[in-house]
């Protein structure tokens, strides 16, 4: 068995590493005198932008964008039908959030504003599709030194054109902390006594929200209506991937996550866990596909308050998704959270409509804009 199929965690040590994987910090299980603890926090955050939950809840930027969000509630991108408006597109596959079109040698991925949970569409969130698409593009561009990706172009705020590839039927879930509440989350299985999960041997004594001694990979494969945890050995034995492809993809996933953690921490966030998907290109190369470190695929915590809250037994401050049951105020709040995460991660100002009255006779309908941009982009690729 190759080394990449063997995964294990060492027993807890006195020292763990902070989210940058640079300087060591004391294990959360060990309580230091107050003065030393405060000194340690200062050292670990000297290169980190301080970010508080207050900047999410109360900020002038929030007030600035809420007008545009409210003005766009009735103009979300919920459904698309580009195969009817763009002659070069042959067929459509509708996902939870993305609509995928066959463009011959390419795929056209349109990220909509649909919000789903447990396979149910709950609402449409203004600007969500643009945030997800532009966040992934930002990360795709900055992770080329780690993994090749399938991206070809981005002709529209909501659209990515990608190379066709054979998608591996495995999601590469990488985790840095013991957390979660679903049946397959690390904290749920750990508190139920599981100590070997997806090929990872977990030490006793971990508590909720604790940082793991090292990041781990917990792959899943798709069942009919849910994700199923699977070990690396099972992936290879069942023929889902070759050993060589799995080893390459898993190595890239762990490197991408480590890089993502470092960037997030520098911007005041902790990248807690995320998922990656890979495919095989026509030349045999393993390519990163789908999305990278978006609010939908990842869990983020506020870094500045994490250690103090952990020591007190409190939940970390998070920027997790709200699950709106369609009331407008919750939809607006979720739209703001998507924009907040985008701006925090990328250090870029999210492009809002020119006026707060987004829906106007002068505003080109979103679907028309996307159709026009996609048709132009595909014609340039022929």
C-alpha positions, 0 to 999 in steps of 0.5 A, spaced: 500 500 500 502 506 498 504 512 503 498 516 500 493 511 502 495 510 509 493 516 513 494 517 521 494 522 526 499 522 532 497 522 539 496 529 542 502 533 543 503 539 547 504 543 541 499 544 535 500 549 530 496 555 528 492 556 522 498 559 518 502 552 520 508 557 521 509 558 529 506 553 534 501 555 539 499 551 546 494 545 545 487 548 547 487 542 552 492 546 556 491 552 560 497 557 561 497 563 566 493 569 563 499 573 562 503 568 557 496 566 554 495 573 552 502 574 549 502 568 545 495 570 542 499 577 540 505 573 537 500 569 533 496 574 530 502 579 529 501 578 521 494 577 521 488 582 520 484 583 526 477 582 524 471 582 529 464 579 528 462 586 529 464 588 522 459 583 519 453 585 524 454 593 524 458 596 518 458 602 514 459 597 508 453 593 510 448 599 510 451 601 503 450 594 500 443 593 503 440 598 498 442 594 492 440 587 495 433 589 497 433 592 490 435 586 487 430 581 491 425 581 485 431 580 480 435 574 482 438 569 477 434 563 479 433 559 472 437 559 466 435 556 459 441 558 455 440 552 450 434 556 448 438 562 447 445 560 445 445 556 438 452 553 440 449 550 447 446 543 446 444 541 453 443 543 460 444 539 466 441 543 472 444 542 479 443 545 486 446 552 484 449 551 477 446 550 471 451 546 466 451 547 459 454 542 453 458 547 449 462 542 445 469 542 447 467 546 453 462 546 458 459 553 460 457 553 468 452 558 470 452 560 477 445 562 479 442 565 486 439 559 488 439 557 495 438 550 497 439 545 504 438 538 504 437 538 497 431 543 497 431 550 494 429 555 499 430 561 496 434 566 491 439 570 494 441 576 490 448 576 488 450 569 490 451 567 484 456 572 482 459 572 489 461 564 488 463 565 481 468 571 482 470 567 489 472 561 485 475 565 479 480 569 485 482 562 488 483 559 481 488 564 479 492 564 485 492 556 486 495 555 479 502 553 482 499 548 486 494 545 481 492 546 474 484 547 473 479 547 468 478 554 467 478 557 460 475 564 461 469 568 465 465 572 460 460 574 465 460 575 472 456 569 473 459 564 468 465 560 467 467 556 461 471 550 463 475 544 459 471 538 459 474 533 463 472 526 466 470 528 473 472 523 479 466 521 483 469 523 489 469 529 493 475 531 497 473 534 504 479 537 508 478 538 515 482 542 520 478 542 526 473 537 530 466 540 528 460 540 524 453 537 526 451 533 520 451 525 520 457 525 517 461 531 520 467 529 524 465 532 531 458 527 530 462 521 528 468 522 533 463 524 539 459 517 538 466 513 539 469 513 532 476 513 532 478 511 525 474 515 520 475 515 512 482 512 513 484 517 519 486 514 526 484 519 531 486 520 538 482 520 544 481 527 548 479 531 542 473 536 544 469 540 539 472 546 535 479 543 537 484 544 531 487 537 529 494 536 530 494 536 522 489 537 517 486 530 514 482 528 508 475 525 509 473 523 502 466 522 500 462 519 494 455 520 492 449 516 493 443 517 491 441 522 495 447 523 500 454 523 501 457 517 503 464 517 507 469 512 504 477 510 505 482 511 500 483 504 499 475 503 498 476 508 492 481 505 489 479 498 490 472 499 487 475 503 481 472 510 483 480 512 481 486 509 480 491 509 485 496 514 482 490 519 480 488 518 487 494 520 490 495 526 486 488 529 487 489 528 495 496 531 495 493 537 491 487 537 496 491 538 502 496 543 499 490 547 496 487 547 503 494 549 507 494 555 502 487 557 503 488 557 511 494 561 510 491 566 506 484 566 510 488 567 516 492 573 514 485 576 512 482 575 519 479 568 518 480 561 519 478 556 513 475 550 518 474 545 512 472 545 505 471 540 499 474 540 492 473 536 486 477 534 481 477 531 473 481 528 468 483 532 462 483 529 455 491 529 456 491 525 462 492 531 467 488 531 474 485 538 474 481 542 479 474 543 477 467 546 480 469 551 486 474 553 490 474 556 498 467 559 496 462 560 502 458 554 499 463 549 499 467 552 506 466 553 513 469 560 515 470 562 523 473 569 525 480 568 527 481 574 532 476 571 537 477 563 536 482 561 541 479 565 547 472 563 545 475 556 545 478 556 552 471 558 555 468 553 551 464 557 547 462 556 539 467 560 535 464 566 531 462 564 524 460 567 518 456 560 516 450 560 511 443 562 514 438 558 512 433 562 510 425 560 510 424 566 504 423 572 509 426 578 506 430 580 512 434 573 512 435 573 505 438 580 505 442 578 511 445 572 507 446 576 501 450 580 505 454 575 508 456 572 501 459 579 499 462 580 506 466 573 505 468 575 498 471 582 500 474 579 506 478 574 502 479 577 496 481 584 499 476 587 493 470 591 493 464 587 490 461 590 484 454 592 485 449 595 481 450 602 479 444 605 482 440 602 488 434 601 484 437 595 480 431 593 476 429 599 471 427 599 464 435 601 463 438 595 466 439 589 461 435 583 464 441 578 467 439 572 462 439 577 456 446 579 459 449 572 460 446 569 453 450 575 449 456 574 453 456 567 453 455 567 445 461 572 444 465 568 448 464 561 445 464 564 438 471 566 440 473 559 442 472 556 435 
